[in-house]
């Protein structure tokens, strides 16, 4: 019921189950996940302490995706939860990998459910295309559904081998991967809803990497490395990650320069927006919205009467909850506009109608953040202490607007207010983003690929030399 969007029925079922077994951690977590998604923060606050207690007791079963949007879930707790969940994976027998008779090109395999119309595909397509085929052999290992689309066709053409693992169980899939004789296996999902960590747990490659899909540690011994950058995992923070941390010199996130960049948006009236308003927007999913951040947004709306808040229409329950909470905060709920889910190009177009993109916290913007910046829309964020709380900081710094990352919610609020009252400054920020789109690191895909290939080659060379995984930083390309 929950996954099917029958939220009321699912909530009733969870509440009945919890009345019988209030310590059933899987039910508690599923209920909390539902409360996050529908923005029922009172129920979430009631049950979250049980989730934290379960982590402190070392109990498995707490989804890592539930934790990244929890304001008080420290890096220590996230690592503890990841390690508890990984205990079974750590006991999984390994498959036999095919031996390599040569050490020529680095054979890299990318494992994902999302080689389709999905954010992962939109971010990574040009990476696969630009890999230097003199030095790298690229396999895309897809266990997601075969959904025909332009992006899937592009990915097939971008790989040396496109291997369809859909329908294979973990053991069979791992054996297929092992037969490829890879040097490096990169998991693009990790501990997400579509993740298949069971494939990686069987050790089908000598070097295995956690990158891009899950914003944090996976806690499992089968992952040798995690790719990050200096903004996301600052020096001295490696102890909160079970993997050896590889720091790229700029942004850990890849972007595709060839994707759509619509020049204009539909008229604001067609989007349900007032023509003369200051449009403050956030297209992150509703589960990322927290009470503290929503209260901050309401204070800004009260202080800037000509402003409106434009949010993603995630689900009807969340929309009703947020409108009601706006009213309780003394804000006309009509000043909240909700944007329906649209195709990728139509979605990007809407950023032309947005004056300032607001970020969520502590789970900050990932693809939604780079979408905004790609469309020259300033993104303002807060820098926290977890991986997910620092992603958008990396994005804005690598887009050439470091001042849009604030060290605290208080500083963030002051900056949002100042910008909302300064249309000339907002226009200047747009001009800077436009001028720097292909000059700043965030959208310099060839530069990213060069750094990424250095990371992959270093990992492979260490393994070939019989050396254990070790954290390292990739030097910046001149």
BELBELSUL-V903280 format. One record per backbone hydrogen bond with DSSP energy under -1.0 kcal/mol. CO is the residue of the C=O (numbers start at 1). NH is the residue of the N-H. E is the energy in kcal/mol with one decimal. If there is no record, write none. Layout:
co:nh:e
CO:NH:E
CO:NH:E
This chain:
co:nh:e
1:6:-2.7
2:5:-1.6
5:7:-1.7
6:10:-2.3
7:11:-2.7
8:12:-2.1
9:13:-2.1
10:14:-2.6
11:15:-2.6
12:16:-2.2
13:17:-2.3
14:18:-2.7
15:19:-1.7
16:20:-1.1
17:21:-2.8
21:24:-1.9
23:25:-1.3
24:28:-2.6
25:29:-2.7
26:30:-2.2
27:31:-2.6
28:32:-2.6
29:33:-2.7
30:34:-2.0
31:35:-2.5
32:36:-2.5
33:37:-2.0
34:38:-1.9
35:40:-2.3
39:41:-1.1
40:44:-1.7
41:45:-2.3
42:46:-1.5
43:47:-1.7
44:48:-2.2
47:50:-1.0
47:51:-1.1
48:52:-2.3
49:53:-2.4
50:54:-2.1
51:55:-1.8
52:56:-2.4
53:57:-1.8
54:59:-2.6
55:58:-1.7
63:66:-1.1
64:68:-1.3
67:70:-2.2
70:73:-1.7
74:78:-2.2
75:79:-2.3
76:80:-2.3
77:81:-2.6
78:82:-2.3
79:83:-2.6
80:84:-2.1
81:85:-2.2
82:86:-1.5
86:90:-2.6
88:91:-1.1
89:92:-1.8
106:137:-2.7
107:183:-2.9
107:184:-2.2
108:139:-2.5
109:186:-3.4
110:141:-3.4
111:188:-2.8
112:143:-1.9
114:116:-1.8
116:118:-1.8
118:122:-2.1
119:123:-2.1
120:124:-2.1
121:125:-1.7
124:128:-1.7
125:129:-1.7
126:130:-2.3
132:135:-1.6
132:136:-2.2
135:106:-3.1
137:108:-2.7
138:160:-2.2
138:161:-1.6
139:110:-2.7
140:163:-3.0
141:112:-2.4
142:165:-3.7
145:147:-1.5
149:153:-2.0
150:154:-2.2
151:155:-2.2
152:156:-2.3
153:157:-2.0
154:158:-1.2
156:159:-1.0
161:140:-2.8
163:142:-2.6
165:168:-2.3
169:173:-2.9
170:174:-2.5
171:175:-1.9
172:176:-2.0
173:177:-2.3
174:178:-2.7
175:179:-1.7
177:180:-1.5
178:98:-2.3
178:181:-1.5
184:109:-2.5
185:209:-2.8
186:111:-2.9
187:211:-1.9
190:192:-1.3
192:195:-1.8
196:199:-1.7
197:201:-2.6
200:203:-2.2
202:95:-3.0
207:185:-2.7
208:224:-2.1
208:225:-1.7
209:187:-3.1
210:227:-1.9
211:213:-2.0
214:216:-1.9
220:223:-1.5
224:244:-2.5
225:210:-2.7
226:246:-3.0
228:248:-2.6
229:233:-2.4
234:237:-1.8
237:240:-1.7
238:241:-2.1
244:226:-2.2
245:472:-1.2
246:228:-3.1
247:474:-2.6
256:259:-1.1
268:271:-1.1
268:273:-2.6
269:272:-1.3
278:308:-2.3
279:355:-1.8
279:356:-1.7
280:310:-3.0
281:358:-3.6
282:312:-1.1
285:288:-1.7
286:289:-1.6
290:294:-2.6
291:295:-2.5
292:296:-1.9
293:297:-2.4
294:298:-2.2
295:299:-2.0
296:300:-2.1
297:301:-2.4
298:302:-2.2
299:303:-2.0
300:304:-1.9
304:307:-2.2
306:278:-1.9
308:280:-2.7
309:337:-2.8
310:282:-2.8
311:339:-3.3
312:314:-1.7
315:319:-2.3
316:320:-2.4
317:321:-2.3
318:322:-2.7
319:323:-2.2
320:324:-2.3
321:325:-2.4
322:326:-2.1
323:327:-2.1
324:328:-2.2
325:329:-1.5
326:331:-2.7
327:330:-1.7
332:335:-2.7
333:336:-1.6
335:309:-2.7
337:311:-3.0
339:313:-3.2
343:347:-2.6
344:348:-2.4
345:349:-2.3
346:350:-1.1
348:351:-1.5
349:352:-1.9
350:353:-1.7
356:281:-2.6
357:380:-2.6
362:364:-1.1
366:370:-1.9
367:371:-2.6
368:372:-1.9
369:373:-2.3
370:374:-2.5
371:375:-1.6
372:377:-2.8
373:376:-1.7
378:357:-3.2
380:359:-1.1
381:406:-2.5
387:390:-1.8
388:364:-2.0
389:384:-2.0
390:394:-1.8
391:395:-1.9
392:396:-2.6
393:397:-2.1
394:398:-2.2
396:401:-2.5
397:400:-1.0
398:442:-2.4
401:404:-2.0
402:405:-1.7
404:381:-2.9
406:383:-2.8
408:412:-2.4
409:413:-2.6
410:414:-2.0
411:415:-2.2
412:416:-2.7
413:417:-2.5
414:418:-2.3
415:419:-2.6
416:420:-2.7
417:421:-1.2
419:422:-1.7
422:426:-1.9
423:427:-2.2
424:428:-2.1
425:429:-2.3
426:430:-2.1
427:431:-2.2
428:432:-2.3
429:433:-2.5
430:434:-2.5
431:435:-2.6
432:436:-2.0
436:440:-3.0
441:444:-1.6
443:445:-1.4
444:448:-2.2
445:449:-2.9
446:450:-2.1
447:451:-2.0
448:452:-2.9
449:453:-2.9
450:454:-1.6
451:455:-1.9
452:456:-2.5
453:457:-2.8
454:458:-2.2
455:459:-2.3
456:460:-2.5
457:461:-2.7
458:462:-2.2
459:463:-2.1
460:464:-2.5
461:465:-1.7
462:467:-2.9
463:466:-1.6
472:247:-2.2
